[in-house]
Amino acid sequence: QPGLVLAHYGQVSLVEDDQGGIFRCATRRKLPRTVCGDRVLWLPGNPREGTITEILERKTTLVRPDHNDRVRPVAANLDQIVVVIATRPSFEYGMLDRYLVAAELMGARPVIVVNKSDTLDDESRHKLEQRLGVYRDIGYTQLFTSTLSTDGLTALHSQLKAHTSILVGQSGVGKSSLVQALLPDLDIRIGALSQVTGLGRHTTTVAMLY
């Protein structure tokens, strides 16, 4: 039956079926490693367990080099990449450019989100908007957000609706806080996933599909 990979832990993938049930699945030998977002075919086995028999063709794949400079897939079947930046910690425009290039190469729509907008006074925000104007002028959507003031969260929610997106950016810019603000039942969801995996609360070192 068809399934959707929510996450990959070593030899185990979490697969969601069409009814929303979650199963621990091993992957048949000779198949490539699954990644978050993969659409697969799988066979049920023991309760809450199964076997992945086929990985369906990926429409898009986000990759990055590992510690040995080998290209490793991170997530599949995305159609939007949300690049989250903030003034604290300060960001490099070269890093922003690399994310935008990666989105263009994989055929996903890039969106720039400036988080922690509550830390900007009017002058600082105006200067930043001017600096980012070159990206806006060539067609990239830009949003200013804050999880403290809730500025821009409604607009971000609308931007994410009907898309499969990934939030990327350097550590500390508030990606997890944005996800938590957008998904108030996230802790309930994480608890349910942890019961299935038996691994306890996951960390953001694992790509997880919500």
N, C-alpha and C positions, 0 to 999 in steps of 0.2 A: 504494500500500500504506500501511497505518497506520504512524505514527511518533510519537516523543515528543521534544519540543524540550528539549535539555539546557542550551543557552545561546544567546544572541543576540549576535553581534559585527557591528555596523554592518549591512552588506548580507548577511551570512552567518549562518545558523543551524546549530548542530550538532544533527542529528537521529539518534536511536537507533531501529533497526528492532526487530522482534520477536525477532530472534536475537542482539541485543546489539551488532550492528555500528553504527559511527558514521560519518555522512556529512555533508559540507559541502553545505548546500542554500541556493540562492537562493529568494526568494519571488516568485511571480508578481505582476505589477503589479495594482494595484487591491485587493490583499489588505492588511489591516492588518498592522502590525509584529508579529512573533511575540515571545513572552516565554518564559522558563524555565517548563517545566511544561505548555506547550501540547500538545495532542494534534492531530495534523495528518494529512492525506493527502499523499503525495509520490510523484514519479516518479523512479526511478533514471536517471542519465545516464552520465557518465564514471565510471571506478572511483573510489569514495569520494565521489562527487558526485551531486547530484540537484536537483529542483525541487519546492518546496512548492506544491501546487495548491489546497489548502483548509485552513482552520483550523477545527477542530471547535468546537462550542459549549463555552464555559468554564463549569464548574460554580461556580467562585469566581474572583475576581480581586483581587489585592492591588495597590493603586495608591498613588501619592504624588505631590505636586506637584514639578515640575522648577524650574529656576532662573527660569523665566518664569511661575511659578504656574499652569502648565497641568498637569492631571492626567495622569500617565503610568503605565501598567501596569508592574509589576515582576515578578510571577510569577502563574501561573494554576493552577487545579485543586488548591489547597491545602485540607486539612481541619483543619490545626492550626498555630497560631502560638505559638512558644516565645519568650517575652520574657525575655532574659537580662539580669540586673542584677548589680551587685557593689558592695561598699562602697568599693572602690578601682578605678576612679574612683567618687566618690560619684554617686548618681543622684537624679533628681527624680521625685517621685511623680506630678507632672503628666504627665511623659513616659510613665511606666508606664500611667497612665490612658488616654492617647491610643492607645497600642498595643492596650490591651484593648478600647477602643471600636471601633478599626479591625477587630479580629478579630470582634467581635459583628456589625458592619455587614455583613461579607462572609460571615458564616455559618460561620466556622471556630472550632474549639475553642481557647481561650487557655490557656496553661500558663506559670506564672511560675517561672523558674529563678534561684536566688541562687547565683552562681558564686564561686569563690575562698573557699569556706567555711573553708579552712585558716587564713585570716587573722583569723578571728573567735575570740575567747576565749568562755568560757561566758556571761559577763555580756553581752557585745556581741551574741551570737547570740540570747540570750533577749529582749533589748530589740528586736532586729529582728523576731523572730518575733511579738512582741506588736504591733509597728507594722503588720506585714503581716497580722495576724489578721483585719482587716476584709475582706480579699480572700478569705481562706480561709473565712470565715463565709458568704460569698455564693456559695461553690461553686467557686472557682478552685483548681486543683491547684497545689501549691507543692513544689519540690524544692530541696535544698541540695546543691551539687556542688563538686568540686575535682579538677582534673587532676593536682595534685601528690600528694594523699593518696588519690585515686580515690574519695573519698567521694561517694556518690550516683550514680555513673556507671552502675551496674547498673540502678538505678531509672529513670534517664533513658533508657537503652536500651530498657527495657520500655515506657516512655511513648511513644517514637517508633515502636515496632514496629507495623506494619500501618497507619501513617498517612503522609501526605505532608505534611511539616512544613517550616517555615522558621524559622531562628534570627534574631531581630532584637534590636537593642539598640545602645547607644552604643559608640563605638570604645573598645577597651581592656578590655572586660568579659570577654573570653576566648571569643568565639564560635568563632573559628578553632581555638583549642586544644581546645575541646570536640569539634568535628568530627573533628579529627585523632586524638583519644583514642578516639572511637567507631569510627573507620574506619582501622585500622592500615595498610591497603593504599592509603591515599589518594594517596600520592606516586606509586605505580605507575599509578593511575587518571589522575592529572593528566598524567603523562608520556605516556600513550596519547592523551589528548585533545589535548595540545600537538602531537603528531605529525600529527594529523588537521588541526588548524587552521593549523599552520605559524606560530603566533603566539608560541611560547615559553610559559613558565609563566604561567598566568592569575593575576590578582589578584582580591581580594574586591570590587573595584569592579564585577565582572560576576557576576550571579546565576547560579550553576551548580547543576544538579541531580545529586545523588549517590544 
